[in-house]
Amino acid sequence: MLAEDILTGEKRHTNSCYVTYVALDENGRPTTVEPIVPETPDEKRRYDRAAKRRANRVMERRYDQGRGE
């Protein structure tokens, strides 16, 4: 998300969000999809950061469940 100062025209990044979608088959059940292949430097950076966030969430869950030693 960007904010713009209407007097100067200066724009700045204010926030980002991440959304997870689940693909469903014809019966409404989760199904697999082709993996994403990041191509641009920006896509690769975002993909790498997403993998790190996911790894952190997995470790936090393990820790919260008493298995994070």
PQR file of N, CA, C, O and H, with PARSE charges and radii, in Angstrom:
ATOM      1  N   MET A   1       0.851  -1.161   0.000 -0.4000 1.5000
ATOM      2  CA  MET A   1       0.000   0.000   0.000 -0.0000 2.0000
ATOM      3  C   MET A   1       0.902   1.230   0.000  0.5500 1.7000
ATOM      4  O   MET A   1       1.930   1.267   0.676 -0.5500 1.4000
ATOM      5  N   LEU A   2       0.501   2.217  -0.759 -0.4000 1.5000
ATOM      6  CA  LEU A   2       1.249   3.462  -0.835 -0.0000 2.0000
ATOM      7  C   LEU A   2       0.404   4.605  -0.294  0.5500 1.7000
ATOM      8  O   LEU A   2      -0.820   4.614  -0.429 -0.5500 1.4000
ATOM      9  H   LEU A   2      -0.335   2.187  -1.307  0.4000 1.0000
ATOM     10  N   ALA A   3       1.074   5.560   0.314 -0.4000 1.5000
ATOM     11  CA  ALA A   3       0.433   6.805   0.725 -0.0000 2.0000
ATOM     12  C   ALA A   3       1.097   7.918  -0.069  0.5500 1.7000
ATOM     13  O   ALA A   3       2.300   7.877  -0.327 -0.5500 1.4000
ATOM     14  H   ALA A   3       2.068   5.553   0.424  0.4000 1.0000
ATOM     15  N   GLU A   4       0.304   8.915  -0.454 -0.4000 1.5000
ATOM     16  CA  GLU A   4       0.856  10.027  -1.224 -0.0000 2.0000
ATOM     17  C   GLU A   4       0.550  11.345  -0.539  0.5500 1.7000
ATOM     18  O   GLU A   4      -0.591  11.606  -0.159 -0.5500 1.4000
ATOM     19  H   GLU A   4      -0.673   8.949  -0.244  0.4000 1.0000
ATOM     20  N   ASP A   5       1.565  12.170  -0.385 -0.4000 1.5000
ATOM     21  CA  ASP A   5       1.396  13.525   0.117 -0.0000 2.0000
ATOM     22  C   ASP A   5       0.849  14.345  -1.044  0.5500 1.7000
ATOM     23  O   ASP A   5       1.548  14.539  -2.039 -0.5500 1.4000
ATOM     24  H   ASP A   5       2.492  11.957  -0.694  0.4000 1.0000
ATOM     25  N   ILE A   6      -0.378  14.827  -0.940 -0.4000 1.5000
ATOM     26  CA  ILE A   6      -0.994  15.517  -2.075 -0.0000 2.0000
ATOM     27  C   ILE A   6      -0.355  16.869  -2.363  0.5500 1.7000
ATOM     28  O   ILE A   6      -0.516  17.406  -3.459 -0.5500 1.4000
ATOM     29  H   ILE A   6      -0.946  14.669  -0.132  0.4000 1.0000
ATOM     30  N   LEU A   7       0.367  17.425  -1.397 -0.4000 1.5000
ATOM     31  CA  LEU A   7       1.029  18.709  -1.632 -0.0000 2.0000
ATOM     32  C   LEU A   7       2.341  18.551  -2.383  0.5500 1.7000
ATOM     33  O   LEU A   7       2.665  19.359  -3.254 -0.5500 1.4000
ATOM     34  H   LEU A   7       0.498  16.989  -0.506  0.4000 1.0000
ATOM     35  N   THR A   8       3.100  17.507  -2.044 -0.4000 1.5000
ATOM     36  CA  THR A   8       4.418  17.328  -2.668 -0.0000 2.0000
ATOM     37  C   THR A   8       4.439  16.229  -3.729  0.5500 1.7000
ATOM     38  O   THR A   8       5.349  16.177  -4.556 -0.5500 1.4000
ATOM     39  H   THR A   8       2.837  16.851  -1.336  0.4000 1.0000
ATOM     40  N   GLY A   9       3.430  15.349  -3.703 -0.4000 1.5000
ATOM     41  CA  GLY A   9       3.418  14.215  -4.632 -0.0000 2.0000
ATOM     42  C   GLY A   9       4.313  13.075  -4.176  0.5500 1.7000
ATOM     43  O   GLY A   9       4.427  12.058  -4.860 -0.5500 1.4000
ATOM     44  H   GLY A   9       2.691  15.391  -3.031  0.4000 1.0000
ATOM     45  N   GLU A  10       4.947  13.243  -3.022 -0.4000 1.5000
ATOM     46  CA  GLU A  10       5.836  12.195  -2.499 -0.0000 2.0000
ATOM     47  C   GLU A  10       5.012  10.974  -2.105  0.5500 1.7000
ATOM     48  O   GLU A  10       3.984  11.084  -1.436 -0.5500 1.4000
ATOM     49  H   GLU A  10       4.854  14.069  -2.467  0.4000 1.0000
ATOM     50  N   LYS A  11       5.491   9.805  -2.536 -0.4000 1.5000
ATOM     51  CA  LYS A  11       4.820   8.548  -2.215 -0.0000 2.0000
ATOM     52  C   LYS A  11       5.718   7.731  -1.307  0.5500 1.7000
ATOM     53  O   LYS A  11       6.943   7.759  -1.428 -0.5500 1.4000
ATOM     54  H   LYS A  11       6.326   9.716  -3.079  0.4000 1.0000
ATOM     55  N   ARG A  12       5.084   6.998  -0.388 -0.4000 1.5000
ATOM     56  CA  ARG A  12       5.858   6.120   0.496 -0.0000 2.0000
ATOM     57  C   ARG A  12       5.056   4.859   0.771  0.5500 1.7000
ATOM     58  O   ARG A  12       3.825   4.859   0.791 -0.5500 1.4000
ATOM     59  H   ARG A  12       4.089   6.975  -0.290  0.4000 1.0000
ATOM     60  N   HIS A  13       5.803   3.791   0.980 -0.4000 1.5000
ATOM     61  CA  HIS A  13       5.198   2.498   1.304 -0.0000 2.0000
ATOM     62  C   HIS A  13       4.687   2.567   2.734  0.5500 1.7000
ATOM     63  O   HIS A  13       5.401   3.014   3.631 -0.5500 1.4000
ATOM     64  H   HIS A  13       6.803   3.791   0.963  0.4000 1.0000
ATOM     65  N   THR A  14       3.448   2.123   2.949 -0.4000 1.5000
ATOM     66  CA  THR A  14       2.887   2.166   4.299 -0.0000 2.0000
ATOM     67  C   THR A  14       2.678   0.790   4.909  0.5500 1.7000
ATOM     68  O   THR A  14       2.860   0.618   6.114 -0.5500 1.4000
ATOM     69  H   THR A  14       2.868   1.760   2.220  0.4000 1.0000
ATOM     70  N   ASN A  15       2.300  -0.191   4.103 -0.4000 1.5000
ATOM     71  CA  ASN A  15       2.105  -1.532   4.657 -0.0000 2.0000
ATOM     72  C   ASN A  15       1.989  -2.568   3.543  0.5500 1.7000
ATOM     73  O   ASN A  15       1.792  -2.236   2.374 -0.5500 1.4000
ATOM     74  H   ASN A  15       2.152  -0.052   3.124  0.4000 1.0000
ATOM     75  N   SER A  16       2.116  -3.821   3.939 -0.4000 1.5000
ATOM     76  CA  SER A  16       1.944  -4.951   3.040 -0.0000 2.0000
ATOM     77  C   SER A  16       1.105  -5.992   3.760  0.5500 1.7000
ATOM     78  O   SER A  16       1.027  -5.988   4.988 -0.5500 1.4000
ATOM     79  H   SER A  16       2.276  -4.090   4.889  0.4000 1.0000
ATOM     80  N   CYS A  17       0.485  -6.871   3.011 -0.4000 1.5000
ATOM     81  CA  CYS A  17      -0.216  -7.986   3.628 -0.0000 2.0000
ATOM     82  C   CYS A  17       0.027  -9.227   2.786  0.5500 1.7000
ATOM     83  O   CYS A  17       0.413  -9.136   1.620 -0.5500 1.4000
ATOM     84  H   CYS A  17       0.549  -6.874   2.013  0.4000 1.0000
ATOM     85  N   TYR A  18      -0.199 -10.366   3.376 -0.4000 1.5000
ATOM     86  CA  TYR A  18       0.004 -11.633   2.703 -0.0000 2.0000
ATOM     87  C   TYR A  18      -1.274 -12.445   2.836  0.5500 1.7000
ATOM     88  O   TYR A  18      -1.845 -12.546   3.923 -0.5500 1.4000
ATOM     89  H   TYR A  18      -0.512 -10.441   4.323  0.4000 1.0000
ATOM     90  N   VAL A  19      -1.714 -13.014   1.746 -0.4000 1.5000
ATOM     91  CA  VAL A  19      -2.956 -13.774   1.710 -0.0000 2.0000
ATOM     92  C   VAL A  19      -2.642 -15.173   1.196  0.5500 1.7000
ATOM     93  O   VAL A  19      -1.862 -15.339   0.258 -0.5500 1.4000
ATOM     94  H   VAL A  19      -1.251 -12.933   0.864  0.4000 1.0000
ATOM     95  N   THR A  20      -3.249 -16.164   1.810 -0.4000 1.5000
ATOM     96  CA  THR A  20      -3.090 -17.540   1.358 -0.0000 2.0000
ATOM     97  C   THR A  20      -4.411 -18.005   0.754  0.5500 1.7000
ATOM     98  O   THR A  20      -5.466 -17.907   1.379 -0.5500 1.4000
ATOM     99  H   THR A  20      -3.883 -16.029   2.572  0.4000 1.0000
ATOM    100  N   TYR A  21      -4.330 -18.507  -0.460 -0.4000 1.5000
ATOM    101  CA  TYR A  21      -5.505 -19.059  -1.128 -0.0000 2.0000
ATOM    102  C   TYR A  21      -5.375 -20.576  -1.155  0.5500 1.7000
ATOM    103  O   TYR A  21      -4.270 -21.114  -1.214 -0.5500 1.4000
ATOM    104  H   TYR A  21      -3.473 -18.587  -0.968  0.4000 1.0000
ATOM    105  N   VAL A  22      -6.500 -21.247  -1.113 -0.4000 1.5000
ATOM    106  CA  VAL A  22      -6.521 -22.702  -1.208 -0.0000 2.0000
ATOM    107  C   VAL A  22      -7.310 -23.077  -2.452  0.5500 1.7000
ATOM    108  O   VAL A  22      -8.466 -22.682  -2.603 -0.5500 1.4000
ATOM    109  H   VAL A  22      -7.398 -20.809  -1.065  0.4000 1.0000
ATOM    110  N   ALA A  23      -6.683 -23.844  -3.347 -0.4000 1.5000
ATOM    111  CA  ALA A  23      -7.368 -24.310  -4.556 -0.0000 2.0000
ATOM    112  C   ALA A  23      -8.297 -25.451  -4.179  0.5500 1.7000
ATOM    113  O   ALA A  23      -7.930 -26.341  -3.412 -0.5500 1.4000
ATOM    114  H   ALA A  23      -5.744 -24.165  -3.224  0.4000 1.0000
ATOM    115  N   LEU A  24      -9.506 -25.413  -4.727 -0.4000 1.5000
ATOM    116  CA  LEU A  24     -10.485 -26.454  -4.440 -0.0000 2.0000
ATOM    117  C   LEU A  24     -10.820 -27.227  -5.706  0.5500 1.7000
ATOM    118  O   LEU A  24     -10.865 -26.663  -6.800 -0.5500 1.4000
ATOM    119  H   LEU A  24      -9.805 -24.690  -5.350  0.4000 1.0000
ATOM    120  N   ASP A  25     -11.052 -28.519  -5.543 -0.4000 1.5000
ATOM    121  CA  ASP A  25     -11.459 -29.331  -6.697 -0.0000 2.0000
ATOM    122  C   ASP A  25     -12.969 -29.192  -6.916  0.5500 1.7000
ATOM    123  O   ASP A  25     -13.625 -28.391  -6.250 -0.5500 1.4000
ATOM    124  H   ASP A  25     -11.015 -28.976  -4.655  0.4000 1.0000
ATOM    125  N   GLU A  26     -13.511 -29.965  -7.843 -0.4000 1.5000
ATOM    126  CA  GLU A  26     -14.935 -29.851  -8.171 -0.0000 2.0000
ATOM    127  C   GLU A  26     -15.850 -30.253  -7.018  0.5500 1.7000
ATOM    128  O   GLU A  26     -17.040 -29.940  -7.025 -0.5500 1.4000
ATOM    129  H   GLU A  26     -12.978 -30.616  -8.384  0.4000 1.0000
ATOM    130  N   ASN A  27     -15.284 -30.955  -6.016 -0.4000 1.5000
ATOM    131  CA  ASN A  27     -16.062 -31.347  -4.838 -0.0000 2.0000
ATOM    132  C   ASN A  27     -15.861 -30.404  -3.659  0.5500 1.7000
ATOM    133  O   ASN A  27     -16.359 -30.654  -2.562 -0.5500 1.4000
ATOM    134  H   ASN A  27     -14.317 -31.210  -6.010  0.4000 1.0000
ATOM    135  N   GLY A  28     -15.130 -29.322  -3.893 -0.4000 1.5000
ATOM    136  CA  GLY A  28     -14.906 -28.349  -2.829 -0.0000 2.0000
ATOM    137  C   GLY A  28     -13.818 -28.746  -1.849  0.5500 1.7000
ATOM    138  O   GLY A  28     -13.716 -28.175  -0.763 -0.5500 1.4000
ATOM    139  H   GLY A  28     -14.725 -29.119  -4.785  0.4000 1.0000
ATOM    140  N   ARG A  29     -13.004 -29.723  -2.229 -0.4000 1.5000
ATOM    141  CA  ARG A  29     -11.913 -30.171  -1.358 -0.0000 2.0000
ATOM    142  C   ARG A  29     -10.595 -29.561  -1.826  0.5500 1.7000
ATOM    143  O   ARG A  29     -10.401 -29.342  -3.021 -0.5500 1.4000
ATOM    144  H   ARG A  29     -13.087 -30.186  -3.111  0.4000 1.0000
ATOM    145  N   PRO A  30      -9.679 -29.284  -0.874 -0.5600 1.5000
ATOM    146  CA  PRO A  30      -8.375 -28.733  -1.271  0.2800 2.0000
ATOM    147  C   PRO A  30      -7.670 -29.648  -2.270  0.5500 1.7000
ATOM    148  O   PRO A  30      -7.727 -30.872  -2.157 -0.5500 1.4000
ATOM    149  N   THR A  31      -7.010 -29.040  -3.240 -0.4000 1.5000
ATOM    150  CA  THR A  31      -6.296 -29.787  -4.262 -0.0000 2.0000
ATOM    151  C   THR A  31      -4.955 -29.113  -4.550  0.5500 1.7000
ATOM    152  O   THR A  31      -4.759 -27.941  -4.228 -0.5500 1.4000
ATOM    153  H   THR A  31      -6.964 -28.045  -3.331  0.4000 1.0000
ATOM    154  N   THR A  32      -4.052 -29.850  -5.146 -0.4000 1.5000
ATOM    155  CA  THR A  32      -2.734 -29.293  -5.452 -0.0000 2.0000
ATOM    156  C   THR A  32      -2.781 -28.471  -6.737  0.5500 1.7000
ATOM    157  O   THR A  32      -3.639 -28.673  -7.597 -0.5500 1.4000
ATOM    158  H   THR A  32      -4.211 -30.802  -5.408  0.4000 1.0000
ATOM    159  N   VAL A  33      -1.846 -27.550  -6.840 -0.4000 1.5000
ATOM    160  CA  VAL A  33      -1.697 -26.723  -8.047 -0.0000 2.0000
ATOM    161  C   VAL A  33      -0.222 -26.725  -8.437  0.5500 1.7000
ATOM    162  O   VAL A  33       0.639 -27.098  -7.640 -0.5500 1.4000
ATOM    163  H   VAL A  33      -1.149 -27.386  -6.142  0.4000 1.0000
ATOM    164  N   GLU A  34       0.059 -26.312  -9.657 -0.4000 1.5000
ATOM    165  CA  GLU A  34       1.448 -26.215 -10.104 -0.0000 2.0000
ATOM    166  C   GLU A  34       2.205 -25.236  -9.209  0.5500 1.7000
ATOM    167  O   GLU A  34       1.658 -24.200  -8.831 -0.5500 1.4000
ATOM    168  H   GLU A  34      -0.640 -26.010 -10.305  0.4000 1.0000
ATOM    169  N   PRO A  35       3.444 -25.545  -8.869 -0.5600 1.5000
ATOM    170  CA  PRO A  35       4.209 -24.627  -8.017  0.2800 2.0000
ATOM    171  C   PRO A  35       4.491 -23.305  -8.734  0.5500 1.7000
ATOM    172  O   PRO A  35       4.578 -23.240  -9.961 -0.5500 1.4000
ATOM    173  N   ILE A  36       4.628 -22.277  -7.938 -0.4000 1.5000
ATOM    174  CA  ILE A  36       4.968 -20.956  -8.467 -0.0000 2.0000
ATOM    175  C   ILE A  36       6.453 -20.934  -8.785  0.5500 1.7000
ATOM    176  O   ILE A  36       7.269 -21.438  -8.014 -0.5500 1.4000
ATOM    177  H   ILE A  36       4.557 -22.330  -6.942  0.4000 1.0000
ATOM    178  N   VAL A  37       6.796 -20.355  -9.914 -0.4000 1.5000
ATOM    179  CA  VAL A  37       8.197 -20.214 -10.303 -0.0000 2.0000
ATOM    180  C   VAL A  37       8.500 -18.724 -10.390  0.5500 1.7000
ATOM    181  O   VAL A  37       8.148 -18.079 -11.378 -0.5500 1.4000
ATOM    182  H   VAL A  37       6.133 -19.946 -10.540  0.4000 1.0000
ATOM    183  N   PRO A  38       9.153 -18.167  -9.362 -0.5600 1.5000
ATOM    184  CA  PRO A  38       9.462 -16.742  -9.401  0.2800 2.0000
ATOM    185  C   PRO A  38      10.488 -16.455 -10.500  0.5500 1.7000
ATOM    186  O   PRO A  38      11.440 -17.212 -10.687 -0.5500 1.4000
ATOM    187  N   GLU A  39      10.281 -15.353 -11.220 -0.4000 1.5000
ATOM    188  CA  GLU A  39      11.163 -15.041 -12.335 -0.0000 2.0000
ATOM    189  C   GLU A  39      11.938 -13.747 -12.146  0.5500 1.7000
ATOM    190  O   GLU A  39      13.147 -13.716 -12.379 -0.5500 1.4000
ATOM    191  H   GLU A  39       9.508 -14.737 -11.067  0.4000 1.0000
ATOM    192  N   THR A  40      11.279 -12.697 -11.734 -0.4000 1.5000
ATOM    193  CA  THR A  40      11.955 -11.404 -11.597 -0.0000 2.0000
ATOM    194  C   THR A  40      12.685 -11.350 -10.258  0.5500 1.7000
ATOM    195  O   THR A  40      12.373 -12.126  -9.355 -0.5500 1.4000
ATOM    196  H   THR A  40      10.297 -12.723 -11.544  0.4000 1.0000
ATOM    197  N   PRO A  41      13.643 -10.451 -10.121 -0.5600 1.5000
ATOM    198  CA  PRO A  41      14.325 -10.311  -8.824  0.2800 2.0000
ATOM    199  C   PRO A  41      13.348 -10.027  -7.681  0.5500 1.7000
ATOM    200  O   PRO A  41      13.512 -10.550  -6.579 -0.5500 1.4000
ATOM    201  N   ASP A  42      12.331  -9.196  -7.944 -0.4000 1.5000
ATOM    202  CA  ASP A  42      11.354  -8.888  -6.904 -0.0000 2.0000
ATOM    203  C   ASP A  42      10.550 -10.132  -6.528  0.5500 1.7000
ATOM    204  O   ASP A  42      10.323 -10.383  -5.344 -0.5500 1.4000
ATOM    205  H   ASP A  42      12.198  -8.771  -8.840  0.4000 1.0000
ATOM    206  N   GLU A  43      10.121 -10.908  -7.512 -0.4000 1.5000
ATOM    207  CA  GLU A  43       9.380 -12.147  -7.235 -0.0000 2.0000
ATOM    208  C   GLU A  43      10.249 -13.117  -6.442  0.5500 1.7000
ATOM    209  O   GLU A  43       9.767 -13.756  -5.506 -0.5500 1.4000
ATOM    210  H   GLU A  43      10.306 -10.704  -8.474  0.4000 1.0000
ATOM    211  N   LYS A  44      11.523 -13.234  -6.804 -0.4000 1.5000
ATOM    212  CA  LYS A  44      12.433 -14.141  -6.093 -0.0000 2.0000
ATOM    213  C   LYS A  44      12.625 -13.694  -4.648  0.5500 1.7000
ATOM    214  O   LYS A  44      12.654 -14.525  -3.740 -0.5500 1.4000
ATOM    215  H   LYS A  44      11.916 -12.715  -7.564  0.4000 1.0000
ATOM    216  N   ARG A  45      12.757 -12.392  -4.431 -0.4000 1.5000
ATOM    217  CA  ARG A  45      12.913 -11.862  -3.068 -0.0000 2.0000
ATOM    218  C   ARG A  45      11.672 -12.165  -2.250  0.5500 1.7000
ATOM    219  O   ARG A  45      11.778 -12.621  -1.112 -0.5500 1.4000
ATOM    220  H   ARG A  45      12.733 -11.718  -5.169  0.4000 1.0000
ATOM    221  N   ARG A  46      10.494 -11.918  -2.814 -0.4000 1.5000
ATOM    222  CA  ARG A  46       9.250 -12.180  -2.087 -0.0000 2.0000
ATOM    223  C   ARG A  46       9.068 -13.668  -1.809  0.5500 1.7000
ATOM    224  O   ARG A  46       8.616 -14.047  -0.728 -0.5500 1.4000
ATOM    225  H   ARG A  46      10.408 -11.548  -3.739  0.4000 1.0000
ATOM    226  N   TYR A  47       9.416 -14.508  -2.771 -0.4000 1.5000
ATOM    227  CA  TYR A  47       9.299 -15.953  -2.613 -0.0000 2.0000
ATOM    228  C   TYR A  47      10.203 -16.447  -1.486  0.5500 1.7000
ATOM    229  O   TYR A  47       9.791 -17.259  -0.658 -0.5500 1.4000
ATOM    230  H   TYR A  47       9.783 -14.200  -3.649  0.4000 1.0000
ATOM    231  N   ASP A  48      11.447 -15.947  -1.464 -0.4000 1.5000
ATOM    232  CA  ASP A  48      12.389 -16.337  -0.411 -0.0000 2.0000
ATOM    233  C   ASP A  48      11.902 -15.886   0.960  0.5500 1.7000
ATOM    234  O   ASP A  48      11.998 -16.636   1.932 -0.5500 1.4000
ATOM    235  H   ASP A  48      11.782 -15.287  -2.137  0.4000 1.0000
ATOM    236  N   ARG A  49      11.393 -14.690   1.041 -0.4000 1.5000
ATOM    237  CA  ARG A  49      10.890 -14.186   2.327 -0.0000 2.0000
ATOM    238  C   ARG A  49       9.672 -14.977   2.788  0.5500 1.7000
ATOM    239  O   ARG A  49       9.503 -15.226   3.982 -0.5500 1.4000
ATOM    240  H   ARG A  49      11.315 -14.081   0.251  0.4000 1.0000
ATOM    241  N   ALA A  50       8.821 -15.371   1.839 -0.4000 1.5000
ATOM    242  CA  ALA A  50       7.655 -16.181   2.193 -0.0000 2.0000
ATOM    243  C   ALA A  50       8.094 -17.522   2.779  0.5500 1.7000
ATOM    244  O   ALA A  50       7.517 -17.995   3.758 -0.5500 1.4000
ATOM    245  H   ALA A  50       8.958 -15.169   0.869  0.4000 1.0000
ATOM    246  N   ALA A  51       9.103 -18.125   2.186 -0.4000 1.5000
ATOM    247  CA  ALA A  51       9.607 -19.407   2.704 -0.0000 2.0000
ATOM    248  C   ALA A  51      10.135 -19.236   4.127  0.5500 1.7000
ATOM    249  O   ALA A  51       9.931 -20.103   4.976 -0.5500 1.4000
ATOM    250  H   ALA A  51       9.572 -17.741   1.390  0.4000 1.0000
ATOM    251  N   LYS A  52      10.809 -18.128   4.384 -0.4000 1.5000
ATOM    252  CA  LYS A  52      11.330 -17.870   5.739 -0.0000 2.0000
ATOM    253  C   LYS A  52      10.189 -17.653   6.728  0.5500 1.7000
ATOM    254  O   LYS A  52      10.245 -18.147   7.854 -0.5500 1.4000
ATOM    255  H   LYS A  52      10.975 -17.423   3.694  0.4000 1.0000
ATOM    256  N   ARG A  53       9.142 -16.910   6.314 -0.4000 1.5000
ATOM    257  CA  ARG A  53       7.992 -16.704   7.207 -0.0000 2.0000
ATOM    258  C   ARG A  53       7.319 -18.028   7.523  0.5500 1.7000
ATOM    259  O   ARG A  53       6.940 -18.282   8.666 -0.5500 1.4000
ATOM    260  H   ARG A  53       9.097 -16.508   5.399  0.4000 1.0000
ATOM    261  N   ARG A  54       7.173 -18.866   6.515 -0.4000 1.5000
ATOM    262  CA  ARG A  54       6.535 -20.169   6.741 -0.0000 2.0000
ATOM    263  C   ARG A  54       7.366 -21.020   7.706  0.5500 1.7000
ATOM    264  O   ARG A  54       6.820 -21.635   8.622 -0.5500 1.4000
ATOM    265  H   ARG A  54       7.480 -18.660   5.586  0.4000 1.0000
ATOM    266  N   ALA A  55       8.667 -21.052   7.504 -0.4000 1.5000
ATOM    267  CA  ALA A  55       9.540 -21.820   8.401 -0.0000 2.0000
ATOM    268  C   ALA A  55       9.419 -21.305   9.832  0.5500 1.7000
ATOM    269  O   ALA A  55       9.392 -22.096  10.775 -0.5500 1.4000
ATOM    270  H   ALA A  55       9.111 -20.552   6.760  0.4000 1.0000
ATOM    271  N   ASN A  56       9.347 -19.999   9.997 -0.4000 1.5000
ATOM    272  CA  ASN A  56       9.196 -19.430  11.340 -0.0000 2.0000
ATOM    273  C   ASN A  56       7.871 -19.843  11.965  0.5500 1.7000
ATOM    274  O   ASN A  56       7.819 -20.178  13.148 -0.5500 1.4000
ATOM    275  H   ASN A  56       9.369 -19.357   9.231  0.4000 1.0000
ATOM    276  N   ARG A  57       6.797 -19.820  11.174 -0.4000 1.5000
ATOM    277  CA  ARG A  57       5.488 -20.227  11.705 -0.0000 2.0000
ATOM    278  C   ARG A  57       5.511 -21.693  12.135  0.5500 1.7000
ATOM    279  O   ARG A  57       4.967 -22.043  13.183 -0.5500 1.4000
ATOM    280  H   ARG A  57       6.839 -19.547  10.213  0.4000 1.0000
ATOM    281  N   VAL A  58       6.136 -22.542  11.332 -0.4000 1.5000
ATOM    282  CA  VAL A  58       6.212 -23.968  11.676 -0.0000 2.0000
ATOM    283  C   VAL A  58       6.972 -24.144  12.987  0.5500 1.7000
ATOM    284  O   VAL A  58       6.545 -24.902  13.858 -0.5500 1.4000
ATOM    285  H   VAL A  58       6.578 -22.258  10.481  0.4000 1.0000
ATOM    286  N   MET A  59       8.090 -23.449  13.127 -0.4000 1.5000
ATOM    287  CA  MET A  59       8.876 -23.567  14.358 -0.0000 2.0000
ATOM    288  C   MET A  59       8.108 -23.021  15.558  0.5500 1.7000
ATOM    289  O   MET A  59       8.181 -23.592  16.646 -0.5500 1.4000
ATOM    290  H   MET A  59       8.437 -22.833  12.420  0.4000 1.0000
ATOM    291  N   GLU A  60       7.379 -21.931  15.376 -0.4000 1.5000
ATOM    292  CA  GLU A  60       6.585 -21.377  16.476 -0.0000 2.0000
ATOM    293  C   GLU A  60       5.508 -22.360  16.911  0.5500 1.7000
ATOM    294  O   GLU A  60       5.271 -22.534  18.107 -0.5500 1.4000
ATOM    295  H   GLU A  60       7.320 -21.468  14.492  0.4000 1.0000
ATOM    296  N   ARG A  61       4.851 -23.007  15.946 -0.4000 1.5000
ATOM    297  CA  ARG A  61       3.832 -24.007  16.288 -0.0000 2.0000
ATOM    298  C   ARG A  61       4.439 -25.164  17.060  0.5500 1.7000
ATOM    299  O   ARG A  61       3.871 -25.636  18.045 -0.5500 1.4000
ATOM    300  H   ARG A  61       5.044 -22.866  14.975  0.4000 1.0000
ATOM    301  N   ARG A  62       5.608 -25.620  16.600 -0.4000 1.5000
ATOM    302  CA  ARG A  62       6.277 -26.727  17.296 -0.0000 2.0000
ATOM    303  C   ARG A  62       6.636 -26.312  18.710  0.5500 1.7000
ATOM    304  O   ARG A  62       6.482 -27.096  19.647 -0.5500 1.4000
ATOM    305  H   ARG A  62       6.070 -25.237  15.801  0.4000 1.0000
ATOM    306  N   TYR A  63       7.115 -25.084  18.870 -0.4000 1.5000
ATOM    307  CA  TYR A  63       7.485 -24.590  20.193 -0.0000 2.0000
ATOM    308  C   TYR A  63       6.255 -24.483  21.081  0.5500 1.7000
ATOM    309  O   TYR A  63       6.286 -24.886  22.244 -0.5500 1.4000
ATOM    310  H   TYR A  63       7.239 -24.448  18.109  0.4000 1.0000
ATOM    311  N   ASP A  64       5.162 -23.937  20.529 -0.4000 1.5000
ATOM    312  CA  ASP A  64       3.920 -23.796  21.300 -0.0000 2.0000
ATOM    313  C   ASP A  64       3.361 -25.140  21.718  0.5500 1.7000
ATOM    314  O   ASP A  64       2.674 -25.236  22.735 -0.5500 1.4000
ATOM    315  H   ASP A  64       5.136 -23.610  19.584  0.4000 1.0000
ATOM    316  N   GLN A  65       3.645 -26.182  20.946 -0.4000 1.5000
ATOM    317  CA  GLN A  65       3.131 -27.527  21.259 -0.0000 2.0000
ATOM    318  C   GLN A  65       4.139 -28.325  22.096  0.5500 1.7000
ATOM    319  O   GLN A  65       3.932 -29.510  22.353 -0.5500 1.4000
ATOM    320  H   GLN A  65       4.202 -26.104  20.120  0.4000 1.0000
ATOM    321  N   GLY A  66       5.227 -27.674  22.518 -0.4000 1.5000
ATOM    322  CA  GLY A  66       6.210 -28.339  23.370 -0.0000 2.0000
ATOM    323  C   GLY A  66       7.194 -29.211  22.645  0.5500 1.7000
ATOM    324  O   GLY A  66       7.833 -30.062  23.263 -0.5500 1.4000
ATOM    325  H   GLY A  66       5.395 -26.711  22.309  0.4000 1.0000
ATOM    326  N   ARG A  67       7.340 -29.023  21.320 -0.4000 1.5000
ATOM    327  CA  ARG A  67       8.267 -29.859  20.559 -0.0000 2.0000
ATOM    328  C   ARG A  67       9.392 -29.033  19.943  0.5500 1.7000
ATOM    329  O   ARG A  67      10.045 -29.497  19.008 -0.5500 1.4000
ATOM    330  H   ARG A  67       6.821 -28.331  20.818  0.4000 1.0000
ATOM    331  N   GLY A  68       9.634 -27.829  20.439 -0.4000 1.5000
ATOM    332  CA  GLY A  68      10.589 -26.941  19.791 -0.0000 2.0000
ATOM    333  C   GLY A  68      11.972 -26.946  20.386  0.5500 1.7000
ATOM    334  O   GLY A  68      12.635 -25.909  20.409 -0.5500 1.4000
ATOM    335  H   GLY A  68       9.104 -27.452  21.199  0.4000 1.0000
ATOM    336  N   GLU A  69      12.422 -28.077  20.864 -0.4000 1.5000
ATOM    337  CA  GLU A  69      13.755 -28.127  21.497 -0.0000 2.0000
ATOM    338  C   GLU A  69      14.841 -28.291  20.479  0.5500 1.7000
ATOM    339  O   GLU A  69      16.018 -28.351  20.836 -0.5500 1.4000
ATOM    340  H   GLU A  69      11.883 -28.919  20.845  0.4000 1.0000
TER
END
